[in-house]
Amino acid sequence: MIKLFRTSLAIIFLILMCVVFSGCSDTLKNNTEVPFVVLNNDDGNFKADIYYWNVINNKIKETNENLYKIPQKIITNKESYAIFPIAWDGQKHAVLPSYLEASDKFKNIVEKADFYFEPKTIWGQDVKLVKSDEENRYKLTLIDDGKTEEKEITIPLHTFKGEDGKEYEATKCGTVTSVVKTSYGAAMLYPCFTLGGGKLFILKYDKTTESIKWQEVGPIKGNELSPSFPPLANHTATIGDNFIIRTQTNPIEVYTEKVGYKIIDNISDLQKKYAHETLNGEFPEYIDILGSYNDILLIGIPVHKTEGTELYIFAVKDDKLIGIMRRTINDIEIIDTAGNVVSKYDVPKAKTLIGENDVYFPNVNGMD
């Protein structure tokens, strides 16, 4: 009887362990399959086809689904239109320019927005900031479990001393470029550019006191901000409460709780090791922020060639490289950490997009 009891306990334990490890396996799979869209016109109609990049097994899964379609008249005059998602979390929410056609399956998760040449709305995860016609005035929307809370906020005046020793008014030489929801309300990224260089601030909005506090991130030496490639929302990712922004060299992670920053200095090392051809041109290619998904940061480095633009994509989690993708003119390659192409997919670029990016990853940050 005792032996039978022990055997039964062992069987139950094995079953429980299988369930636990199966659940963990599914969680791991979900956390490491990164969705992305590729714009193509295989059947004569432009659409954003959905794929999944498994950064653990170095493979791509095709879904035969598309997030949205692009009317032909938009492609014909694409210089006047944006044909990419304004914001997309990869799962439950996407913001598209109003003239793009969401597919039937994803209509319920799509928010349409008018696209302005002068940005008016900034999106983040469960947060939105809409610029008012009044100077330095915004409508802040916080979303919590489907409930929305709207507040009218005013950015207070703030002066700072530039690198040239002169005093500057922040609201005259900068603007909000990204927003993230926090436990106390929201944090906003606020870069300023003067003749003496760039300055970076975090604005903390406290919803309890309805007050806004300015905090300088600090001198960003060796990784200066670039006025040519400012940290706009669609080129900024968020990991937790923190912003990941591009600079003239390596990206930096900007902390919003205890305001400060960290240089993600291994990106240039990855560039030298896996994408050294991007350093051989007349001008070095810039390191761009493509987005984030499940705390996986997606970094892009373009390669401008005579036949068109290609793109290296690095997937980084906790400062460690976990995946490499290369978008060429004719296909998509997955590269392992030894630098070898381990899988290749026949996904040629649409001829009308040869000189442009046609691959987009989730990024909850965006601006219209």
Secondary structure, DSSP 8 states (H G I E B T S, - for coil): -HHHHHHHHHHHHHHHHHHHHHHHHHHHHHHHEEEEEEEE-TTSSEEEEEEEEETTTTEEEEEEEEEEEE-HHHHHTGGGS--S-SEE-SSS-EEEETTSEE-GGGGGGEEEE---SS--EEEETTEEEEE-SSTTEEEEEEEETTEEEEEEEE----EEE-TTS-EEEHHHHB---EEEE-SSEEEEEEEEEETTEEEEEEEEEETTTTEEEEEE----TTS---SSS---GGG-EEETTEEEE--SSS-EEEETTTTEEEE-THHHHHHHHH-GGGGSSSS----EEEEEETTEEEEEEEEEETTEEEEEEEEEETTEEEEEEEE-SS-EEEE-TTS-EEEEE-----GGGTTS--EE--BS-EE-
